[in-house]
């Protein structure tokens, strides 16, 4: 695709998952020579409208506890209306060639169509989570007809499951950012703080907690988010909300990073890998993740990345690779090379734009 596109990137600007992905996408597009304007659709426009300002003041007087106006159902349409109005105003001033939305749960189909029709922009949505989660599936069903292209992280089998096979739905997994996910020269203090035989980073939902309890006798450390601590794992908990550079320190200091998909253990087939499948190898770490067929599209399983098919095998592989340093280090090295060569946000943005270009060629 030609250089010098004007891209309107609709993405959060916070430091949580989707906000970080947005930052990586922006960097990749800028590195490719494109111009990028960011619109934060989750930034609530409190105080920007007189009505919302008055309602906010009234809510403060009535409520005995802090509350987001967006959490009051009757006010959600008002906030969404303001978000869409501001997006249209920005598009009118910026005149984008490409509208790239990351999920965009409160961006209406009508707004997308107006930006497409009024300004001739190509419209794209990249959904960052699996269609097995109702919010993603519902959004896809509501918006697939208004976007020129929708990219999902699931394999192609996922849309088939839900009867959503469309020419404009494509698979595009998440990735790593080499400027962030990299090998680090850690100090002794950092190795002691972040290192362990086995590390887990993620939200401690019940099914993950149960799995981790089965290896609680190992040198395990848990980083992420939890509402309450499991007594069995009391000694394993470290810090919550570990992202970005701090997470990379864990990846570097740990002998094995254990990955457990949030839906692992459910009866339904899983269609997507987690971001850790790209971020940990790119940081030089050794990852043990749950096996799904999609994994074979990215790595040579057993050579570049390790995967378990059940909990018994998970424990066996943990024990094996902890006692075979050379094999563990060799696999980590091979995964490192593959991740940084093929699975970066730069490569994903190139693929996204190439898919758009191919779509245009087929239409002419």
N, C-alpha and C positions, 0 to 999 in steps of 0.2 A: 504494500500500500504506500501511496505517496507520503513524503515527509511533510511536516509542517501543518498537521491537522490541529484544529481548535477543538479541544476535548472539554466538555462539561462533565466533570466527575461528581456524581451525587453519592456521597459517602460520609459517614460520621468522621469527626475530627478528634475523637477522644482516644485514649490509649488502651481501650478494650479491643477484643478480637476484631470486629469489623472495621473499627477505626484504624487499627494497625495495618490491616489488609489494604485499606484505602491509601495509606501513606506509601506502602510498597508499590501499589499500582501507579500512583502519581510519579514516584521516582522513576519507575520503568518507562513510563510514557515520556517523561522529560528527557531521559537518557537516549530515547529513540529520536529526539528532535521535535517532539510535538509540544504544543502549548496546552496548559492545563489550568482550568478554573474549577475550584472545589465548592460544592454546595452541600452543607451539612443539614440533611433532612431531619436529623434528630435533635437539632438545636432548637429548643422551644422558643417561639417568638414572644415570650412574656414581656410585657411593657412596650411592645412595638405597636400594639393596637389599643385604643382607648377602652374598648369593651373588655378585652382580656385583662387589662390593667385594673379595671374596676372590679371584675370578678375575683381577681387574685387578692385584692385588698380586702374584699368581703370575706373570702375564704379564710384569710389570716385571722380575722376577728372572730369567726365562728368556730374554727377548728382548734382543738386543744393539742394537736400534734402536727408536724410538718406533712404536707401533702402536695404532690405534683398535680397541677391542673389537668395534665394529660391522663391522670389516673381516674378522673371524674368522668364517667361515661358520657354525660350530657354535654361536656365541653370538648370531647375529642373531635367532633366534626368542625368546631370552630378553629381548633389548633391545626387540624389537617388542611382546612381551607386556607389558612394563613401560610402554611408551608408551601402549598401548591401555587398560591399567588406569587410568593417570593421567587419560587423557581422559574415561573413564567417570566417574571420581570427580569431576572438575571439572564435567562435565555434570550430575551428580546434585546438586551444590551450587548451580550457577548456574541450572539449569532454563531453557535457551535456547529462544527461539522459532524461531531459525534456526541451523543448523550450516553454516557456510561453510568448506569445505576448499579450500586452494590446493594442488592436486596430491595431497599426502598419501600418498606411496608406501608408508608403513608403517602406515597406518590401515586396519584390516581391515573388510571388508564386514559382519562380525558386529557390530563396534562401532557402525558407522553405523546398522544396523538397530535395535540396542538403544537408541540415543539417540532414534531416531524413535519406536519403540514405547513406551518407558518415559516419555518426557517430551513427546511430541507435537510434537517439533521438525521443521520442514521441513529436509530435508538436501540440500545443494548442493555440487558440486565444480566448480571453475574450473581447467581445465588450461591452463598458461601456454605450452605449446610444441606444435609440430605433431604430428599423429598419424603422420606419416611417420617419426618417431623411435620405435623399438621400445618404449622405456619408457612412452611416452604411450599408444601403441596397446594395449600389454599391460594397462596399468592400466585403460583404458577398458573393454576386454573383460571384465576381472575385476570391475568395480564398477558398470557402468551400471544393473544391475538393483536395486542397493541404494540408490542416490540418487534422490530425487524429481526432481532436475534436474542435468544435467551441461552445463557451458558449455565450449566449445572455441574456440581462436583461429582455427582453420581455417574456410574457407568451407564451405557445405553440401555441396559436391561430395566433400569428404574422407570423411565417413562412408559415402557411397554407394560409394566405391572399395573400402571394406573390408566392405561388406555390413552396416553398422551404422546403418541408418536407423531411428531410434526417436523417438517423440514427446517424450521427455525430454532429447534432445540438441540443444543450441542453439549458434549461433555468437555469440561475444562476444570481440572482439579486445582487445588491450591498449590502453594509452592514454598520456596525459601527465598530469603533475601541475603545474598552473599556478604553484603556490607555489615549485616547484623549477625547472621548465622555463620559463624566462622570459628576456627581454632583460636584459643586464647592462651596466653602465657600467664597462668594463675599463680598467685603467691601461695606460700604454704598455709597461710591463714585462710585463704579462699578455698583451697582444696579441702582443708579440714571442715570448713563451714558447709560447703556445697557438695562434698563428695560422699559416696557410699557405694556399697556393692550394687544396690538396686535403688533406682529413684523412680517415683511416679509423679508426674505433673498433670493436674487436671481437677475438675470438680468432683468431690466425693459424694456421688450418688450411691444409693444402697447396693446396687449390683456390683459396683466397683469396690465398695467397702468390703463386701463378702469375699470377693476374689483376693483382695490384698490381705485379708485376715488369714487366708490359707497359706501365705508366705510370710506371716508376721514373725516367724522365728529367724528369718534372714536379716541381714544388715540392710534394712529398708528405710528410706526416707520419703515422706509425702509432702509435696509442695502443691499449693493450689487453693481450693476454697472448700470449706465444710461448714455445716451449721452446728454440728456437735461431733465430738471425738469418740471414736470407737474405743472402749476400754482395752480391747485386745491390741490396738495399734497405738496406744497412748504415747509410747516412747518414740514413735516414728514420725509424728507430725513436726513440721518445721514452720514455714511461713505461708501466708495466704497471698493471693493475687500476685503471683510471680509471672511476669511477662518480659518480653524483650531481652535486653542485655543480661538481666538477672537469670532468666531461664537458660540462656546460653551458657552461663557459668555452671549451672547444674548439669547441662548436657556434657560439658567438657570435663567436669570433675568426677562424674559417675562412671563406674565400670559398665553398667547396663542401665539404659533408660527403658522402663516398661511402659508400653502403650496399650490401653484398653479402650476400645471404642465405646461410646456412651450407650450403644444399643447391643453391645456384646452380651450374649446370654439370653437374648430374646429369641423367640422361635422364627421371627422374620429374617430373611436373608439381608445382609448388609451390603450396600452398593457403593460406599465411599470410604476412602482412607482418611485418617485424621491429618491435620497440618504437621504433626510431629513426624510423620513418615518422610517428610522432606526437610524439616528444620533440624532434626537431630543428626542425621547423616551429614548434612551440610556444615554442621558445627564440629564434625570430627568424632561425634559420639556413636556409640553402639546402641542400636534400637532393637528391641524385641517387641513385635506387634502381633495382634491377632490376624490370622490369615483370612483374606477374602480374595476372590478371583481377580479383582481390579489391581491388586498389588503386583501381579505378574506383568502388567502393562508398564510398570515404572522401574522395576528392579529384577535381577535374577535372584529369586528367593533361595536362600541357603548359601549364596555366594556374596551378594551385595547387601542383603538385609535378612534378618532372622524373623521367623513367624511361627506361631503356635496355633494348633487347630483345636485344642481342648486344654483344660486346666492342668491335667496330668502332664501333658507335653510342655506346657508353659514352665512348670516347675523343673522338669528334666532339662530343658534348654537353659534355664537360668543357672542351674548347677553345673551343666556342662561348660558353658562359656565362661563362667567364673573360674573354672579350673583349667581352662585352655586359653591362656593369655594371647599366644601368638595367633591362633585362629580368630579370636575375637578382634584383635587389632587389625588383622588382614581384612576381615569383612568390613570393619569400620572404614578402612582406607578405600576399599572398592566402592562402598556406598557413598563416601565423601566425594569421590570423583564423579560418580553418576549424577548425584544430586546437583552439584554445582555446574555440571556441563549441560544438563537437560531440564532440571526442574526448578528454575528460577522464575520470579515474577516477570523478568524481562522476556524470557522465552514464552511465558503465558500470554503476555500482551501482544507479542509478535504473532502468536498463533491466533489470538482473538481477531486482530486486524486482518490477518490473511484469510480467515474464515469469512469475514465481511466482504473482502475483495472478491473471493470466489463466488459468494452469493450474488454480487453485482454482475459478475461475468456471466453467470448462468441465466440471469434475468434479461440479459441483452441479446 
